[in-house]
Amino acid sequence: MALIRAFRAIRPRTEYAGRVISLPYDVMNREEAKRMAEDNPYSFLHICRAEIDMPEETDPYAAAVYEKARKNIEEYIERGVFFREEKPMLYIYREIMNGNMQTGIVGCVAADEYRDGIIKKHELTRLDKEIDRINHFDVCGADTEPVFLTYRDDERITCIVNTWADEHTPEYDVTADGGVRHILWKIDDENKIAEITDLFEEIKSLYIADGHHRSASAYKVALKRREENPGFTGDEEFNFFMAAVFPAGDLKIFDYNRVVRDLNGLSKEQFIEAVRNAGFKVIRLGREAAHPRASHVFTMYLDGIWYELEALDEIIPGDVIGALDVSILQERVLAPILGIDDPRADDRIDFVGGVRGLAELERRCGEDMKVAFTVYPVDISKLMSVADAGLIMPPKSTWFEPKLASGLFMHEL
């Protein structure tokens, strides 16, 4: 059973939505966030990245930063930029990018279902990143950004969602930086809300697509507030956190590619020979950029030339994690040949989302990196299989696009 619960959102008034909307807090650094919010006093970055409103020397994890975020929320409400809904609702959230459309439900999910594994994860989290969002959510008294969840398609839910959207006027229809269109409808009919929540009770599992740290942090805020309120009933808002829940068939997973700073002391010829000896068929493609044509096939950019690397059958493990392309690349090339044993911590490697294109890999190799590897995108069904088995995918395995916008709704705890 998956619980989806209506909530009283804090959200921008329609006339402000286009200026409030921002990218998620974790897809840019401080300097980029400050530049994005420059000359825009309504940007949600003043809330999710409140350090941009403070002196440069301020620690972004200082208590004063979280307090500033809370004050900014209050000011937005006082100035009439944000308002509180009069009653709990669900929302339909649609994103359109390059002709691809994904349409989901925004509501709240249960912290206990994260604990119990009904909300399934496929990545590890870092404690320092958890603590950041724990402090942010707790001090702000709100889930300020939703978790991105998915589920196996259910035609009944899809039919209800699309019919409602067709028959009602959206609250927002804005196009953000990057050309992504964001459309939001409110579902304020209690019977329709009940119909949707009843159908989700038949959904066995929800899967975290993006937002592992936000999920873990929201759960720990729930535990903290339970300790502070020993008489809690379980129905308080802090027992739930905000999520945007999309059917898996709508989602687009891009490749998540790797760039490496050097060849670990090897010449180009020595490196290519080492890759061959590691179990790959290496084919020189030339100067024209090329994506991998199938799983277990990679392309590589080195000294202005593209190569195809096809993993031979004998090096492909039989287990679901080992057979992932990111695992094969890590275990056969990055660790043994390039000496990158921990890709989460090694500063010689960086990761480039496939939405940036192959030209970005060529650019990086012309500036600060030596070699680039492209990875065939992970299939959503494989991600679900990994999560169902209670397994963890290697870091930087998936890149979902479009990202959820921030600022269109908050959940008050």
VODOMAR-464310 format. One line per field, with one value per residue (C-alpha): residue number from 1; residue in three letters; x, y, z. Coordinates in nm, 3 decimals, padded with zeros to 5 digits. Each point is the difference from the previous one (the first is absolute). Layout:
N
pos	c(NUM:...)
code	c(ALA:...)
X	c(X:...)
Y	c(Y:...)
Z	c(Z:...)
This chain:
413
pos	c(1:2:3:4:5:6:7:8:9:10:11:12:13:14:15:16:17:18:19:20:21:22:23:24:25:26:27:28:29:30:31:32:33:34:35:36:37:38:39:40:41:42:43:44:45:46:47:48:49:50:51:52:53:54:55:56:57:58:59:60:61:62:63:64:65:66:67:68:69:70:71:72:73:74:75:76:77:78:79:80:81:82:83:84:85:86:87:88:89:90:91:92:93:94:95:96:97:98:99:100:101:102:103:104:105:106:107:108:109:110:111:112:113:114:115:116:117:118:119:120:121:122:123:124:125:126:127:128:129:130:131:132:133:134:135:136:137:138:139:140:141:142:143:144:145:146:147:148:149:150:151:152:153:154:155:156:157:158:159:160:161:162:163:164:165:166:167:168:169:170:171:172:173:174:175:176:177:178:179:180:181:182:183:184:185:186:187:188:189:190:191:192:193:194:195:196:197:198:199:200:201:202:203:204:205:206:207:208:209:210:211:212:213:214:215:216:217:218:219:220:221:222:223:224:225:226:227:228:229:230:231:232:233:234:235:236:237:238:239:240:241:242:243:244:245:246:247:248:249:250:251:252:253:254:255:256:257:258:259:260:261:262:263:264:265:266:267:268:269:270:271:272:273:274:275:276:277:278:279:280:281:282:283:284:285:286:287:288:289:290:291:292:293:294:295:296:297:298:299:300:301:302:303:304:305:306:307:308:309:310:311:312:313:314:315:316:317:318:319:320:321:322:323:324:325:326:327:328:329:330:331:332:333:334:335:336:337:338:339:340:341:342:343:344:345:346:347:348:349:350:351:352:353:354:355:356:357:358:359:360:361:362:363:364:365:366:367:368:369:370:371:372:373:374:375:376:377:378:379:380:381:382:383:384:385:386:387:388:389:390:391:392:393:394:395:396:397:398:399:400:401:402:403:404:405:406:407:408:409:410:411:412:413)
code	c(MET:ALA:LEU:ILE:ARG:ALA:PHE:ARG:ALA:ILE:ARG:PRO:ARG:THR:GLU:TYR:ALA:GLY:ARG:VAL:ILE:SER:LEU:PRO:TYR:ASP:VAL:MET:ASN:ARG:GLU:GLU:ALA:LYS:ARG:MET:ALA:GLU:ASP:ASN:PRO:TYR:SER:PHE:LEU:HIS:ILE:CYS:ARG:ALA:GLU:ILE:ASP:MET:PRO:GLU:GLU:THR:ASP:PRO:TYR:ALA:ALA:ALA:VAL:TYR:GLU:LYS:ALA:ARG:LYS:ASN:ILE:GLU:GLU:TYR:ILE:GLU:ARG:GLY:VAL:PHE:PHE:ARG:GLU:GLU:LYS:PRO:MET:LEU:TYR:ILE:TYR:ARG:GLU:ILE:MET:ASN:GLY:ASN:MET:GLN:THR:GLY:ILE:VAL:GLY:CYS:VAL:ALA:ALA:ASP:GLU:TYR:ARG:ASP:GLY:ILE:ILE:LYS:LYS:HIS:GLU:LEU:THR:ARG:LEU:ASP:LYS:GLU:ILE:ASP:ARG:ILE:ASN:HIS:PHE:ASP:VAL:CYS:GLY:ALA:ASP:THR:GLU:PRO:VAL:PHE:LEU:THR:TYR:ARG:ASP:ASP:GLU:ARG:ILE:THR:CYS:ILE:VAL:ASN:THR:TRP:ALA:ASP:GLU:HIS:THR:PRO:GLU:TYR:ASP:VAL:THR:ALA:ASP:GLY:GLY:VAL:ARG:HIS:ILE:LEU:TRP:LYS:ILE:ASP:ASP:GLU:ASN:LYS:ILE:ALA:GLU:ILE:THR:ASP:LEU:PHE:GLU:GLU:ILE:LYS:SER:LEU:TYR:ILE:ALA:ASP:GLY:HIS:HIS:ARG:SER:ALA:SER:ALA:TYR:LYS:VAL:ALA:LEU:LYS:ARG:ARG:GLU:GLU:ASN:PRO:GLY:PHE:THR:GLY:ASP:GLU:GLU:PHE:ASN:PHE:PHE:MET:ALA:ALA:VAL:PHE:PRO:ALA:GLY:ASP:LEU:LYS:ILE:PHE:ASP:TYR:ASN:ARG:VAL:VAL:ARG:ASP:LEU:ASN:GLY:LEU:SER:LYS:GLU:GLN:PHE:ILE:GLU:ALA:VAL:ARG:ASN:ALA:GLY:PHE:LYS:VAL:ILE:ARG:LEU:GLY:ARG:GLU:ALA:ALA:HIS:PRO:ARG:ALA:SER:HIS:VAL:PHE:THR:MET:TYR:LEU:ASP:GLY:ILE:TRP:TYR:GLU:LEU:GLU:ALA:LEU:ASP:GLU:ILE:ILE:PRO:GLY:ASP:VAL:ILE:GLY:ALA:LEU:ASP:VAL:SER:ILE:LEU:GLN:GLU:ARG:VAL:LEU:ALA:PRO:ILE:LEU:GLY:ILE:ASP:ASP:PRO:ARG:ALA:ASP:ASP:ARG:ILE:ASP:PHE:VAL:GLY:GLY:VAL:ARG:GLY:LEU:ALA:GLU:LEU:GLU:ARG:ARG:CYS:GLY:GLU:ASP:MET:LYS:VAL:ALA:PHE:THR:VAL:TYR:PRO:VAL:ASP:ILE:SER:LYS:LEU:MET:SER:VAL:ALA:ASP:ALA:GLY:LEU:ILE:MET:PRO:PRO:LYS:SER:THR:TRP:PHE:GLU:PRO:LYS:LEU:ALA:SER:GLY:LEU:PHE:MET:HIS:GLU:LEU)
X	c(00.000:00.126:-00.154:-00.055:-00.146:-00.144:00.161:-00.042:00.275:00.183:00.045:00.049:-00.287:-00.045:00.147:00.326:00.051:00.220:00.242:-00.005:00.072:00.360:00.215:00.046:00.245:00.255:00.065:00.211:00.271:-00.025:00.140:-00.238:-00.297:00.089:00.029:-00.333:-00.181:00.167:-00.251:-00.287:-00.118:-00.272:00.226:-00.046:00.380:-00.027:-00.168:00.162:00.347:-00.037:00.378:-00.013:-00.157:00.285:00.365:00.234:00.193:-00.315:00.013:-00.289:-00.081:-00.004:-00.311:-00.049:-00.050:-00.292:-00.148:00.029:-00.189:-00.280:-00.021:-00.010:-00.300:-00.177:00.078:-00.130:-00.327:-00.026:00.064:-00.266:00.243:-00.097:-00.331:-00.131:-00.275:-00.327:-00.031:00.205:00.030:00.191:00.159:00.071:00.348:00.102:00.344:00.071:00.355:00.104:-00.337:00.017:-00.277:-00.025:-00.312:-00.025:-00.174:00.134:-00.101:00.154:00.135:00.051:00.336:-00.069:-00.034:00.355:00.110:-00.193:00.130:-00.326:00.182:00.307:00.347:00.282:00.280:00.203:-00.014:00.269:-00.056:00.128:-00.254:-00.276:00.083:-00.022:-00.358:-00.098:00.094:-00.161:-00.335:-00.008:00.084:-00.226:-00.279:-00.072:00.105:00.112:00.063:-00.170:00.154:-00.024:-00.172:-00.119:-00.220:-00.097:-00.264:-00.365:-00.235:-00.280:00.209:00.128:-00.355:-00.117:00.299:-00.023:-00.378:00.021:00.276:-00.202:-00.309:00.152:00.200:00.354:00.116:00.339:00.136:00.353:00.312:00.315:00.363:00.111:-00.330:-00.184:-00.373:-00.159:-00.380:-00.190:-00.368:-00.158:-00.236:-00.238:-00.287:-00.002:-00.160:00.266:00.275:-00.146:-00.015:00.367:00.117:-00.200:00.169:00.345:-00.079:00.013:00.349:00.248:00.309:00.122:00.357:00.228:00.108:00.172:00.019:00.160:00.144:-00.328:-00.183:00.247:00.000:-00.379:-00.021:00.251:-00.186:-00.310:00.191:00.136:-00.342:-00.147:00.258:-00.093:-00.372:-00.026:-00.378:-00.007:-00.288:00.164:-00.235:00.210:00.145:00.358:-00.071:-00.028:00.219:-00.073:00.054:-00.073:-00.096:00.022:-00.082:00.319:-00.108:00.015:00.358:00.314:00.333:00.306:00.352:00.223:00.347:00.351:00.299:00.343:00.284:00.295:00.101:00.165:00.351:-00.071:00.052:-00.302:00.122:00.066:-00.342:-00.188:00.192:-00.086:-00.369:00.026:00.166:-00.278:-00.252:-00.120:-00.010:00.138:-00.100:00.126:-00.300:00.161:-00.084:-00.378:-00.161:-00.194:-00.234:00.014:-00.218:-00.103:00.052:00.352:00.134:00.176:00.147:00.320:00.147:00.378:00.232:-00.267:-00.102:-00.311:00.027:-00.255:00.066:-00.207:00.016:00.062:-00.248:00.254:00.043:-00.372:-00.098:-00.317:-00.133:-00.227:00.235:00.319:-00.159:-00.089:00.206:00.119:00.123:00.186:00.170:00.095:00.125:00.181:00.135:-00.034:00.133:00.264:00.136:-00.063:00.033:-00.340:-00.110:-00.261:-00.179:-00.199:00.314:00.270:00.044:00.155:-00.344:-00.310:-00.348:-00.194:-00.373:-00.088:-00.242:00.310:00.092:00.323:00.133:00.029:00.229:00.217:00.011:00.106:00.274:00.124:00.015:00.063:-00.046:00.182:-00.247:-00.380:-00.221:-00.368:-00.229:-00.318:-00.301:-00.139:-00.348:-00.264:-00.104:00.357:00.002:-00.320:00.143:00.305:-00.217:-00.236:00.298:00.113:00.321:00.189:00.111:00.346:00.022:-00.108:-00.186:-00.308:-00.080:-00.370:-00.105:-00.189:00.070:-00.287:-00.034:00.032:-00.228:-00.338:-00.110:00.117:-00.132:-00.027:00.097)
Y	c(00.000:00.350:00.287:00.327:00.275:00.340:00.300:00.375:00.135:00.325:00.116:00.314:00.205:-00.056:00.333:-00.074:-00.365:00.073:00.202:-00.225:-00.327:-00.124:-00.304:-00.236:00.104:-00.271:00.051:00.314:00.143:00.317:00.229:-00.138:00.033:00.359:00.082:-00.170:00.199:00.329:00.281:-00.238:00.054:-00.264:-00.293:-00.309:-00.021:00.261:-00.279:-00.326:00.162:00.285:00.036:00.211:00.277:-00.001:00.114:-00.207:-00.127:-00.153:-00.376:-00.132:-00.248:00.260:00.025:00.356:-00.123:-00.223:00.279:00.233:-00.252:-00.011:00.379:00.017:-00.236:00.220:00.312:-00.160:-00.076:00.346:00.168:-00.213:-00.189:-00.328:-00.106:-00.296:-00.211:00.001:-00.379:-00.312:-00.081:-00.210:00.151:-00.116:00.100:-00.023:00.070:00.027:00.002:-00.045:-00.156:-00.249:00.029:-00.140:00.044:-00.092:00.062:00.229:-00.100:-00.124:-00.347:-00.167:00.014:-00.348:-00.139:00.122:-00.184:-00.314:-00.018:00.074:00.308:-00.166:00.146:-00.100:00.235:00.061:00.336:00.209:00.109:00.354:00.054:-00.149:00.233:00.301:-00.076:-00.117:00.342:00.176:-00.181:00.017:00.368:00.100:-00.213:-00.131:-00.241:00.269:-00.227:-00.323:-00.344:-00.145:-00.342:-00.246:-00.310:-00.268:00.141:-00.033:00.093:00.089:00.269:00.125:00.030:00.201:00.231:00.072:00.046:00.247:00.195:00.010:00.131:00.262:00.319:-00.026:00.210:00.051:-00.039:00.137:-00.068:00.011:00.055:-00.287:-00.007:-00.244:00.068:-00.053:-00.028:-00.048:-00.078:-00.021:-00.287:00.147:-00.250:-00.223:-00.291:00.009:00.025:-00.307:-00.188:00.069:-00.086:-00.324:-00.101:00.072:-00.234:-00.275:00.109:-00.232:00.221:00.349:00.053:00.296:00.131:00.311:00.133:-00.271:00.261:00.190:-00.325:-00.103:00.350:00.028:-00.336:00.111:00.326:-00.210:-00.203:00.318:00.155:-00.320:00.014:00.362:-00.090:-00.331:00.012:00.003:-00.187:-00.071:00.233:00.314:00.152:-00.070:-00.372:00.059:00.158:00.154:-00.192:00.024:-00.349:-00.091:-00.320:-00.170:-00.004:00.380:00.031:00.059:-00.123:00.146:-00.134:00.110:00.032:00.015:00.226:-00.072:00.245:-00.219:-00.348:-00.095:00.027:-00.200:00.114:00.000:-00.319:-00.175:00.100:-00.128:-00.327:-00.034:00.048:-00.275:-00.233:00.077:-00.172:00.263:00.005:00.343:00.162:00.339:00.203:00.331:00.361:-00.026:-00.031:-00.321:-00.129:-00.364:-00.214:-00.253:-00.107:-00.126:00.224:00.326:00.282:00.176:00.338:00.030:00.252:00.116:-00.349:-00.205:-00.374:-00.275:-00.236:-00.319:-00.218:-00.364:-00.254:-00.160:00.317:00.067:-00.123:-00.198:00.209:00.300:00.258:-00.133:-00.010:00.372:00.196:00.242:-00.299:-00.154:00.331:00.051:-00.352:-00.054:00.342:00.278:-00.191:-00.241:00.213:00.361:-00.054:00.147:-00.232:00.228:00.210:00.176:00.150:00.013:00.350:-00.139:-00.104:00.205:-00.089:00.159:-00.050:-00.120:00.288:00.219:-00.196:-00.144:00.346:00.065:-00.304:00.129:00.342:-00.140:-00.207:00.315:00.190:-00.193:-00.370:-00.259:-00.276:-00.037:-00.308:-00.016:-00.253:-00.147:00.126:-00.226:-00.133:00.097:-00.364:-00.090:00.276:-00.142:-00.354:00.122:00.181:-00.299:-00.220:00.242:00.070:00.325:00.129:00.151:00.378:00.220:-00.278:00.192:00.348:00.086:00.296:00.224:00.070:00.098:00.374:00.155:00.269:-00.104:-00.165:-00.055:-00.228:00.157:-00.231)
Z	c(00.000:-00.086:00.189:-00.187:00.217:-00.088:00.170:00.042:-00.220:00.037:-00.358:-00.210:-00.128:-00.370:-00.104:00.183:-00.099:-00.301:00.209:00.308:-00.183:00.018:-00.055:00.300:00.268:-00.079:-00.372:00.033:00.222:00.207:-00.269:-00.263:00.236:00.078:-00.369:-00.080:00.270:-00.083:-00.054:00.090:00.358:-00.049:-00.098:00.215:00.020:00.277:00.199:-00.107:-00.027:00.251:00.034:-00.318:00.211:00.251:-00.004:-00.216:00.302:00.156:00.042:-00.216:00.279:00.279:00.217:-00.121:-00.358:00.095:00.211:-00.298:-00.215:00.260:00.010:-00.379:-00.004:00.253:-00.203:-00.320:00.178:00.156:-00.336:-00.169:-00.222:00.171:00.154:00.198:-00.155:00.192:-00.002:-00.082:-00.369:-00.247:-00.308:-00.353:-00.111:-00.366:-00.146:-00.372:-00.136:-00.363:-00.080:00.288:00.259:00.351:00.212:00.366:00.330:00.272:00.350:00.322:00.072:00.337:00.175:00.140:-00.352:-00.069:00.314:-00.095:-00.356:-00.178:-00.127:-00.147:-00.050:-00.232:00.110:00.314:00.173:00.168:00.359:-00.057:-00.279:00.215:00.289:-00.232:-00.107:00.350:00.132:-00.296:00.027:00.380:00.036:-00.291:00.144:-00.348:-00.272:-00.239:-00.301:-00.105:-00.034:-00.353:00.019:-00.262:-00.016:-00.249:-00.234:00.095:-00.283:00.242:00.168:-00.335:-00.132:00.304:-00.015:-00.372:00.007:00.288:-00.177:-00.323:00.176:00.232:-00.030:00.137:00.293:-00.165:-00.350:-00.006:-00.200:00.209:-00.093:-00.220:-00.187:00.227:00.027:00.343:00.033:00.327:00.064:00.345:00.082:00.254:-00.035:00.309:-00.185:-00.271:00.260:00.176:-00.331:-00.069:00.350:-00.008:-00.326:00.141:00.287:-00.262:-00.113:00.168:-00.008:-00.075:-00.121:00.059:-00.338:00.133:00.354:00.214:00.236:00.025:00.081:00.268:00.148:00.006:00.177:00.264:00.053:00.067:00.260:00.161:00.028:00.141:00.276:00.065:00.003:00.192:-00.016:-00.378:-00.167:-00.337:-00.186:00.049:-00.316:00.109:-00.047:-00.376:-00.266:-00.336:-00.324:-00.370:-00.115:-00.371:-00.191:-00.114:-00.364:-00.012:00.122:-00.200:00.139:-00.167:-00.003:00.290:-00.147:00.146:-00.066:00.148:00.049:-00.109:-00.119:00.330:-00.145:-00.316:-00.357:-00.230:-00.167:00.332:00.129:-00.306:00.015:00.371:-00.084:-00.264:00.248:00.251:-00.228:-00.247:-00.377:-00.088:-00.332:-00.117:-00.119:-00.095:00.084:-00.023:00.344:00.061:00.269:00.115:-00.227:00.268:00.359:00.075:-00.277:00.089:-00.201:00.103:-00.097:00.017:-00.168:-00.243:-00.111:00.087:00.063:00.061:00.291:-00.011:00.309:-00.093:00.135:00.231:00.211:00.053:00.349:00.057:00.288:-00.055:00.155:-00.153:-00.345:00.008:-00.249:00.267:00.204:-00.295:-00.078:00.363:00.069:-00.333:-00.092:00.256:00.303:-00.138:-00.285:00.102:00.375:00.093:00.280:00.157:-00.263:00.272:00.154:-00.271:-00.143:-00.319:-00.125:-00.075:-00.123:-00.285:-00.049:-00.347:-00.052:-00.048:-00.312:-00.134:-00.085:00.374:00.032:-00.284:00.163:00.337:-00.162:-00.170:00.328:00.320:-00.078:-00.210:-00.083:-00.006:00.012:-00.099:00.165:-00.144:00.203:00.271:-00.073:00.258:00.039:00.094:00.263:00.147:00.001:00.190:00.256:00.035:00.080:00.270:-00.189:-00.055:-00.337:-00.045:00.046:-00.290:-00.181:-00.114:-00.122:-00.019:-00.211:00.026:00.364:00.227:00.034:00.344:00.138:-00.135:00.325:00.359:00.273:00.345:00.285)
